[in-house]
Amino acid sequence: MLHFDSLSVREWPDPRTTRPHVLPIYATSSYDFEDIEQGMRIFANEEQGHTYSRYGNPTVEATASKIAHLESFDTGIQAAGLMTNSGMAAIDTLAGGLLKHGDKILTQPNLYGGTTELLQKIVTNRGIEVIYADLTDQDKLSSILKGDSSIRLVYFETPANPTLACIDMAKIATVAKEHKRLTAVDNTFATPYLQQPLKEGVDFVIHSTTKYLNGHGTCLAGVIIGKDEPMFKEKIWNYMKLVGSNCSPFEAWLVYQGLKTLPLRMHRHSSNALFVAYKLADHPKVVTVNYPGLESHPDHLIASRQMKLFGGMLSFELEGGIEAAVSAMNRLKFCSLAPTLGDVDTLVLHPASSSHLRVDPEVRRKAGISDGLIRVSVGIEDPQDILEDLLQAIN
Ligand SMILES: Cc1ncc(COP(=O)(O)O)c(C=O)c1O
């Protein structure tokens, strides 16, 4: 018979007799082995099993696998997924897993500001050079790749944050493949419901699952999806488990819940954003509206080919530049001034002073991110309430 103190400490037998209907949160750092030989076999990859949650956790794996299935839905592609503790960690884990000192990344200047900073300030310190080019120019892309065999990865965003510039994914993937280089895209703005980069030939997809995949602004997490499972396991999983960029089970579970309503939300985000974009484009004080669903958007045809709908993100500029933008944002009553995107409610952000603050102003301007640009993550509320608030703020 155990003493009271030992009884208090002991794990209790699992009383479950039926399976839980909803995936449980496995809040455990480690897993018990039947005997030490089983532990040895699992660590040596001779038997499937969990050991330690930095290496793998059932809640996190179920969520990653579900996202991988959504990204590869109806494509015949077998994709694998790994969740990380943020979108930034997904990008860093991908770069860390694939690239070594001396390799180069080719990318576009108009990425999410945090990604530009990560590449410039952290990834370059590991001896990985970052080269910028206009990735929409296929001939240029081809000649850059031909002229530099150390470019291992072509990394891009479509639609890009916050300009909504789009890139033809199939064209990039084809050129990169011709030169035997890898491609990766940040699919955060579109989600797998609106576009499937793997189908277009892209090798890796990353997401900030903090955004639309969670959808409710309740967690920070990221995911990497890839179609080459052995390479994934060997390089990316290995890097993730050694640096500890793995996702927590609670955060993964919140993403898992959000995924259930992804198609419904993306439909409503897209129809609301299209409605708001058309109305803003007609407004005399609005100079430009960036929304790929507008026929006037320079990348409308590309977006129409590769996206099912045009998503919930748009940005616009007012007459009067930064002063007009700041005073309009301060007059908002219904929309929130929160620095994230992809939540069910409408969020407004000023990129030049937040998401892109630390990007060199010259690079920012060249990338089309003017000081007066306002970004809107159009929510799923009644579109009339969103529009009325934006109009009263602008007027
Ligand atoms: C397009 C895009 N990618 C990646 C990230 C980074 O994601 P996280 O904040 O989850 O690290 C963000 C964040 O805003 C983003 O907008």
The ligand as an SDF file (V2000), in Angstrom:
LIG
                    3D

 16 16  0  0  0  0  0  0  0  0999 V2000
    1.6700   36.7860  -44.1980 C   0  0  0  0  0  0  0  0  0  0  0  0
    2.2300   36.5290  -42.8410 C   0  0  0  0  0  0  0  0  0  0  0  0
    3.1070   35.5290  -42.6690 N   0  0  0  0  0  0  0  0  0  0  0  0
    3.6580   35.2510  -41.4660 C   0  0  0  0  0  0  0  0  0  0  0  0
    3.3350   35.9950  -40.3670 C   0  0  0  0  0  0  0  0  0  0  0  0
    3.9570   35.6640  -39.0300 C   0  0  0  0  0  0  0  0  0  0  0  0
    3.0420   34.9660  -38.2660 O   0  0  0  0  0  0  0  0  0  0  0  0
    3.0360   34.9060  -36.6520 P   0  0  0  0  0  0  0  0  0  0  0  0
    2.6480   36.2470  -36.1720 O   0  0  0  0  0  0  0  0  0  0  0  0
    2.0540   33.8210  -36.3570 O   0  0  0  0  0  0  0  0  0  0  0  0
    4.4170   34.5520  -36.2410 O   0  0  0  0  0  0  0  0  0  0  0  0
    2.4170   37.0330  -40.4750 C   0  0  0  0  0  0  0  0  0  0  0  0
    2.0600   37.8370  -39.2960 C   0  0  0  0  0  0  0  0  0  0  0  0
    1.3530   38.8210  -39.3650 O   0  0  0  0  0  0  0  0  0  0  0  0
    1.8590   37.3150  -41.7440 C   0  0  0  0  0  0  0  0  0  0  0  0
    0.9830   38.3110  -41.9270 O   0  0  0  0  0  0  0  0  0  0  0  0
  1  2  1  0
  2  3  1  0
  2 15  2  0
  3  4  2  0
  4  5  1  0
  5  6  1  0
  5 12  2  0
  6  7  1  0
  7  8  1  0
  8  9  2  0
  8 10  1  0
  8 11  1  0
 12 13  1  0
 12 15  1  0
 13 14  2  0
 15 16  1  0
M  END
$$$$
